[in-house]
Amino acid sequence: MVERASFRRVWSAPLWRTGEGFRTLLGMTDRAHPGVDAYLATLPDWQREICTELRGIICEADSAIDETIKRSVQPYFVLSGNVCALLATKDHVNLFLYDPTVPDPNGIINQGHGNATARAIQIYQGDPIERGPLIEMLRAIVANNRAGGWRRLNSTGN
């Protein structure tokens, strides 16, 4: 995986804005959704950088995760159900994680504790992204989805 700092040096702004170079770099060409590229293109640079880094982490967690657009514009990442979604707001980016049962031993979730369906990580400009713990959480969500989803697992006591 290419570090974010070297990514900035290698790619020009047009590739960065369209996502084409980034998707090719990560091997995402068959799973990337043009609507996600369009969403990212509308964001301020700092939010686009955060979302692009998150997109790469999501792909790294499981290369079978597909991108899609739901609710007209919101990027979702799915594999046997929702895994996560991105939402840029005025002053931060939300990464919604769609499995409230996955443990968070590193305390990276900072929003939605006790929520029935999803929790979130709010990332503000300049905040570091805890790559390792996030990849672990995403892989746990995918494992639960592949096993039938967290609702089914909870109802059977697994």
C-alpha positions in Angstrom: 0.0 0.0 0.0 1.3 3.4 -0.9 1.6 5.9 2.0 -0.5 9.0 1.7 2.5 11.3 1.6 4.0 9.5 -1.4 0.6 9.3 -3.0 0.5 13.1 -3.2 3.9 13.3 -4.8 3.2 10.7 -7.4 -0.3 11.7 -8.7 -1.3 14.9 -10.4 -4.4 16.8 -9.5 -6.5 15.6 -12.5 -5.9 11.9 -11.6 -6.5 12.7 -7.9 -9.8 14.4 -8.7 -11.1 11.7 -11.0 -9.9 8.8 -8.9 -8.8 6.9 -12.0 -5.1 6.7 -11.0 -6.0 5.9 -7.4 -8.3 3.0 -8.3 -5.8 1.6 -10.7 -3.0 1.9 -8.1 -5.2 -0.1 -5.6 -6.5 -2.6 -8.1 -10.0 -1.3 -7.6 -10.9 -0.9 -11.3 -13.5 -3.6 -11.3 -15.2 -2.7 -8.0 -15.1 1.1 -8.1 -18.3 3.0 -8.8 -18.2 6.2 -10.9 -20.7 7.7 -8.6 -18.2 7.5 -5.7 -15.7 9.3 -8.0 -18.2 12.0 -8.7 -19.0 12.4 -5.0 -15.3 12.8 -4.1 -14.8 15.3 -6.9 -17.3 17.7 -5.3 -15.5 17.8 -1.9 -12.9 20.3 -0.7 -9.3 19.0 -1.0 -9.0 18.0 2.7 -12.2 16.0 2.7 -11.4 14.3 -0.6 -8.0 13.3 0.9 -9.7 11.8 3.9 -12.3 10.0 1.8 -9.7 8.7 -0.6 -7.6 7.4 2.2 -10.7 5.7 3.7 -11.6 4.2 0.3 -8.1 2.6 0.1 -8.4 1.2 3.6 -11.8 -0.3 2.8 -10.4 -1.9 -0.3 -7.4 -3.2 1.7 -9.7 -4.7 4.4 -11.3 -6.9 1.7 -10.8 -6.5 -2.0 -14.3 -8.1 -2.7 -16.1 -5.1 -1.1 -18.1 -3.3 -3.8 -18.8 0.4 -4.0 -22.3 1.7 -4.7 -24.3 4.9 -4.4 -27.4 4.9 -2.1 -29.8 7.8 -1.2 -28.9 9.4 -4.6 -25.4 10.5 -3.7 -23.9 8.7 -0.6 -21.0 6.3 -1.2 -21.7 2.9 0.4 -19.4 -0.1 0.6 -21.1 -3.4 0.5 -20.3 -7.1 0.7 -23.2 -9.4 1.6 -24.8 -6.3 3.2 -23.7 -2.9 4.1 -20.2 -2.6 5.5 -19.8 1.2 5.7 -20.7 4.5 4.2 -19.0 7.9 3.7 -20.6 11.3 4.4 -18.8 14.5 4.2 -20.3 17.3 6.4 -19.3 20.9 6.8 -16.4 20.3 9.2 -15.7 16.6 9.2 -16.1 13.3 7.4 -18.3 10.5 8.8 -17.4 6.8 8.2 -20.6 4.9 9.2 -19.9 1.3 10.3 -22.9 -0.9 9.8 -22.5 -3.5 12.6 -23.0 -2.3 16.1 -21.7 -5.7 17.5 -18.1 -5.5 16.3 -15.8 -4.7 19.2 -13.8 -1.5 19.3 -10.9 -2.3 21.6 -8.9 0.7 20.3 -11.7 3.2 20.9 -11.7 4.6 17.3 -15.5 4.9 17.2 -16.4 8.3 18.5 -20.1 8.6 17.5 -23.2 6.5 17.8 -22.3 4.3 20.8 -25.5 2.4 21.7 -27.0 3.0 18.2 -29.1 0.0 17.1 -27.7 -0.4 13.5 -24.5 1.7 13.0 -21.8 3.6 14.7 -19.5 6.2 13.2 -16.0 7.6 13.2 -15.9 11.3 12.7 -12.7 12.5 11.2 -11.8 16.2 11.2 -9.2 18.0 9.1 -5.7 17.0 10.4 -7.0 13.9 12.4 -4.9 10.8 11.9 -6.8 7.7 10.7 -6.0 4.6 12.7 -5.5 2.3 9.8 -4.8 -1.0 11.6 -7.7 -0.9 14.0 -10.1 0.3 11.3 -9.0 -2.6 9.0 -9.7 -5.1 11.8 -13.1 -3.6 12.4 -14.0 -3.7 8.7 -12.8 -7.3 8.4 -15.0 -8.2 11.4 -18.0 -6.6 9.8 -17.4 -8.4 6.5 -17.0 -11.7 8.4 -20.3 -11.2 10.1 -22.0 -10.2 6.8 -20.7 -13.4 5.2 -22.0 -15.4 8.1 -25.5 -14.0 7.6 -25.2 -10.5 9.1 -25.1 -9.3 12.7 -28.9 -9.4 13.2 -29.0 -13.1 12.3 -25.9 -13.9 14.4 -27.4 -12.1 17.4 -30.7 -13.9 17.0 -29.0 -17.3 17.0 -26.7 -16.5 19.9 -23.5 -16.7 17.9 
